[in-house]
Amino acid sequence: MSPVSQPFAAATFQEPWSASAWDSLRLFSLHLVAIGGSGALARTALAPLERIKILLQVESISNTPPMQRYGSFHHAIWRINQREGFNAYFRGNGANVLRLLPDTAIKFALHDQFKVMFAPPDGRPLGLTGKLAAGSATGVIKCLASYPLELARTRLAADTSSKGQARLYKGIAHCMSHTWRHEGTRGLYKGMVASIAAVAPYLAISFTTYDELQSRLPNDRGTRAAWWYGLTKLGSGAAAGLLASTVVFPVDTVRRQMQVSGSPRHSIAYKGYWDCVRRMYRRQGLAAFYRGAGVNALRIVPAAAVQFTAYDMLKYALLALDPSAASPL
């Protein structure tokens, strides 16, 4: 073969860019489905704990008589079934699961891009400040993309209508339309500033802590194959989530109270964030900002366990349906 024809011969065997793009899209879709499916299972399994946490955070401004309030995790876990029925443990979970699509896509599609954006121009590894910035930017976009669903989730979970009593909202769409009709577009974004103030540092701290813990583990093939390696990954995720949620929990409580402020069966309508903080402190002191923190801590570790276990099960199920696909990990 002549030298002139060699480049053309090599080009004949080059994979078309469209095929490569399709393969990348297919693998990303598998990854997205596996993560989203495991997240849906995790959120549904832990929905009772999540709802109790929200109830404890907001029931101080409820019109419910004090004697009928749950007051603590111990009372709530037993009395919800007696007073509201078994399905009440899962109020608000539908909206929480619907948020998975934008949440998952943003976390896995944008977070790495932000890490590249904030990387030092001289090629050095991304430092602590860059990791925090990438996590914060991801948190802000994640919050903006799905906030009306987040508000609907909180309001549905805060509804303590008993058996035989008419529910405040018939579902997610009714909650959002009712809020829009009575409170306007601003009502759908009530508490969003506090939400960004909670979500952005939460993702910044959790991503950064997880990366730092993982970077301290050996990364050779033998270590990755060891039986305990998966447990360290699980422990890293649980520790990162627990630290981040504890740090931002007071802000999370403020956003929950802002989200239900002025809604049906909630007597207090705050004028703004500082009014909310001031009146919460006046009523219960610093303890007001940590109501539900214990339940939240209980939720973090099993959340990580369910997330990783369900993810592996769904990943292998998807690969069994399409053996030709590489691992989406």
C-alpha positions in Angstrom: 0.0 0.0 0.0 1.4 3.4 -1.0 2.1 6.0 1.7 -0.5 8.2 0.2 -3.3 5.7 0.7 -2.4 4.8 4.3 -4.3 7.7 6.0 -7.4 6.8 4.0 -7.1 3.2 5.0 -6.9 4.2 8.7 -9.9 6.5 8.3 -12.0 3.6 7.0 -11.8 1.8 10.4 -12.5 4.9 12.5 -15.8 4.6 14.5 -18.3 7.2 13.4 -18.8 10.0 15.9 -22.5 9.4 16.0 -22.0 5.8 17.2 -19.6 6.9 19.9 -22.0 9.6 21.1 -24.9 7.1 21.1 -22.9 4.6 23.2 -22.0 7.4 25.7 -25.7 8.4 25.8 -26.8 4.8 26.4 -24.3 4.3 29.2 -25.3 7.6 30.8 -28.9 6.6 30.6 -28.2 3.3 32.3 -26.3 5.2 35.0 -29.2 7.6 35.4 -31.8 4.9 35.6 -29.8 2.9 38.2 -29.2 5.9 40.4 -32.7 7.2 40.0 -34.2 3.8 40.8 -32.1 3.2 43.8 -32.9 6.7 45.0 -36.6 6.1 44.6 -36.4 2.9 46.7 -34.3 4.6 49.3 -36.6 7.6 49.7 -39.7 5.4 49.8 -38.2 3.1 52.4 -37.2 6.0 54.6 -40.3 8.2 53.9 -41.8 7.6 57.4 -38.6 9.0 59.0 -38.5 11.9 56.6 -42.2 12.8 57.3 -41.7 12.7 61.1 -38.7 15.0 60.8 -40.7 17.5 58.8 -43.7 17.3 61.3 -41.4 18.0 64.2 -39.8 20.9 62.4 -43.1 22.7 61.6 -45.8 21.6 64.0 -45.0 24.5 66.4 -46.8 26.9 64.0 -49.7 24.4 63.3 -53.3 25.2 64.3 -53.4 21.6 65.7 -54.1 21.8 69.5 -51.0 21.1 71.5 -52.4 17.9 73.0 -52.9 16.5 69.5 -49.4 17.3 68.3 -46.8 14.5 68.1 -44.0 16.3 70.0 -41.4 13.6 69.6 -40.3 10.7 67.4 -41.5 8.1 69.9 -45.0 9.4 69.9 -45.1 10.1 66.2 -44.0 6.7 65.0 -46.9 5.1 66.9 -49.6 7.7 66.7 -49.5 8.5 63.0 -50.9 5.1 62.2 -53.6 5.4 64.9 -54.7 8.9 64.1 -54.1 9.3 60.3 -53.7 5.7 59.0 -50.8 3.7 57.6 -50.6 5.5 54.3 -50.0 8.8 56.2 -46.4 7.7 56.8 -45.8 8.3 53.1 -47.4 11.7 52.7 -45.2 13.9 50.5 -43.1 11.0 49.2 -44.5 11.2 45.7 -43.2 14.7 45.2 -39.9 13.7 46.8 -39.5 10.8 44.3 -40.5 13.1 41.3 -37.6 15.4 42.3 -35.2 12.5 41.6 -34.9 13.1 37.8 -33.7 16.7 38.0 -31.7 16.0 41.2 -29.9 13.0 39.8 -29.2 14.5 36.4 -27.8 17.7 37.9 -25.7 15.9 40.5 -24.1 13.6 38.0 -24.0 15.7 34.9 -23.1 19.1 36.3 -21.0 18.4 39.5 -18.0 17.0 37.6 -18.3 19.9 35.1 -18.1 22.4 38.0 -15.1 20.6 39.4 -13.4 21.1 36.0 -14.5 24.7 35.9 -13.0 25.4 39.4 -9.8 23.4 38.9 -6.5 25.3 39.0 -5.4 26.5 35.6 -1.9 25.1 36.2 -3.1 21.5 36.3 -2.8 21.0 40.0 -5.5 18.8 41.7 -8.7 20.5 42.8 -8.3 21.9 46.3 -10.7 22.1 49.2 -12.0 25.6 48.1 -12.6 24.4 44.6 -14.5 21.3 45.8 -16.7 23.5 48.1 -17.4 25.9 45.2 -18.3 23.0 42.9 -20.7 21.5 45.4 -22.3 24.9 46.2 -22.9 25.7 42.5 -24.5 22.2 42.0 -26.7 22.9 45.0 -28.0 26.2 43.8 -28.9 24.8 40.3 -30.5 21.7 41.9 -32.6 23.9 44.2 -33.8 26.2 41.4 -34.7 23.3 39.1 -37.1 21.5 41.4 -38.2 24.0 44.1 -42.0 23.9 43.6 -41.9 20.1 44.0 -39.9 20.6 47.2 -42.5 23.0 48.6 -45.3 20.6 47.6 -43.5 17.8 49.4 -43.2 19.8 52.6 -46.8 21.0 52.6 -48.2 17.5 51.8 -46.0 16.0 54.6 -47.2 18.7 57.1 -50.8 17.9 56.5 -52.0 16.0 59.7 -55.6 15.4 58.7 -56.9 12.5 60.7 -58.9 9.5 59.5 -62.3 10.6 58.0 -61.2 14.2 57.8 -60.8 16.0 54.5 -57.2 16.3 53.4 -55.8 19.8 52.8 -54.5 18.7 49.3 -55.7 16.0 47.0 -52.2 15.5 45.6 -49.1 17.2 44.2 -50.9 19.0 41.3 -53.7 20.2 43.6 -51.2 21.5 46.2 -49.2 23.4 43.6 -52.3 24.9 41.9 -53.9 25.8 45.3 -50.7 27.5 46.4 -50.5 29.4 43.1 -54.2 30.6 43.2 -54.0 31.8 46.8 -50.4 32.9 47.2 -49.3 33.6 43.6 -46.1 32.6 41.9 -44.1 33.8 44.9 -45.9 31.3 47.0 -44.5 28.4 45.0 -41.0 29.7 45.8 -41.6 30.6 49.4 -38.5 29.8 51.5 -36.3 29.3 48.4 -33.5 31.6 49.7 -33.3 29.6 52.9 -33.4 26.4 50.8 -30.4 27.5 48.8 -28.7 28.5 52.0 -29.2 24.9 53.2 -28.8 22.9 50.0 -25.7 24.6 48.6 -23.6 24.1 51.8 -25.0 20.6 52.3 -23.8 19.5 48.9 -20.6 21.4 49.2 -19.8 19.7 52.6 -21.1 16.3 51.7 -19.3 16.1 48.3 -16.1 17.5 49.7 -16.1 15.2 52.8 -16.8 12.1 50.7 -14.0 13.0 48.2 -11.6 13.6 51.0 -12.4 10.3 52.8 -12.2 8.3 49.6 -8.9 9.9 48.6 -7.3 8.5 51.8 -8.2 4.9 50.9 -5.8 2.7 48.9 -6.9 2.5 45.3 -5.1 -0.6 44.0 -7.0 -3.5 42.4 -6.6 -5.8 45.4 -8.0 -3.3 47.8 -11.0 -2.6 45.6 -11.7 -6.3 45.4 -11.6 -6.8 49.2 -14.9 -7.5 51.0 -14.6 -4.5 53.3 -14.0 -2.0 50.5 -17.7 -1.6 49.8 -18.3 -1.0 53.5 -15.8 1.8 53.6 -17.5 3.5 50.7 -20.8 3.1 52.5 -19.3 4.5 55.7 -17.8 7.4 53.8 -21.2 8.4 52.3 -22.9 8.0 55.7 -20.3 10.1 57.5 -20.4 12.8 54.8 -24.2 13.0 54.9 -24.4 13.1 58.6 -21.8 15.9 59.0 -23.4 18.0 56.3 -27.0 17.6 57.5 -26.0 18.4 61.1 -24.2 21.6 60.0 -27.1 22.9 57.9 -30.0 21.6 60.0 -31.0 24.9 61.7 -31.2 26.5 58.2 -33.3 23.5 57.0 -35.7 24.0 59.9 -36.1 27.7 58.9 -36.9 26.8 55.3 -39.5 24.2 56.4 -41.3 26.8 58.5 -41.1 29.3 55.7 -42.6 26.8 53.3 -45.7 26.2 55.4 -46.0 29.8 56.6 -49.4 31.1 55.8 -50.7 27.8 54.4 -54.0 26.2 55.5 -54.1 25.1 59.2 -50.8 27.0 59.9 -51.5 30.0 62.0 -48.3 32.0 61.6 -47.4 33.9 58.5 -43.8 35.2 58.7 -42.9 38.5 57.2 -39.5 37.3 56.2 -36.6 35.1 57.1 -35.3 37.2 60.0 -38.9 37.4 61.4 -39.0 33.6 61.2 -35.7 33.2 63.0 -36.6 35.8 65.7 -40.0 34.3 66.4 -38.7 30.8 66.5 -36.1 31.7 69.0 -38.6 33.7 71.1 -40.9 30.7 71.3 -38.5 27.8 72.1 -34.9 29.2 72.1 -32.1 27.4 70.3 -33.9 24.1 70.6 -36.5 25.3 68.0 -33.8 25.1 65.3 -33.0 21.4 66.1 -36.4 19.9 66.4 -36.2 16.7 64.4 -32.4 16.6 64.3 -32.3 13.2 66.1 -34.7 11.7 63.5 -32.6 13.1 60.7 -29.5 11.5 62.1 -31.3 8.1 62.2 -32.3 8.6 58.6 -28.8 9.3 57.2 -27.1 6.0 57.8 -29.9 3.7 56.5 -30.4 6.1 53.6 -26.8 5.4 52.5 -27.2 1.7 53.1 -30.4 1.5 51.0 -29.1 3.8 48.3 -25.9 1.7 47.7 -27.5 -1.7 48.0 -30.4 -0.8 45.7 -28.1 0.8 43.3 -26.0 -2.4 42.9 -29.1 -4.6 42.5 -30.6 -2.3 39.8 -27.2 -2.0 38.1 -26.8 -5.8 37.8 -30.4 -6.1 36.7 -29.9 -3.6 33.9 -26.7 -5.2 32.8 -28.4 -8.6 32.7 -31.0 -7.1 30.3 -28.1 -5.7 28.2 -25.0 -7.8 28.6 -23.2 -6.0 25.9 -23.2 -2.7 27.9 -20.2 -1.9 30.1 -20.7 -1.2 33.8 -22.2 2.3 34.3 -20.0 2.8 37.3 
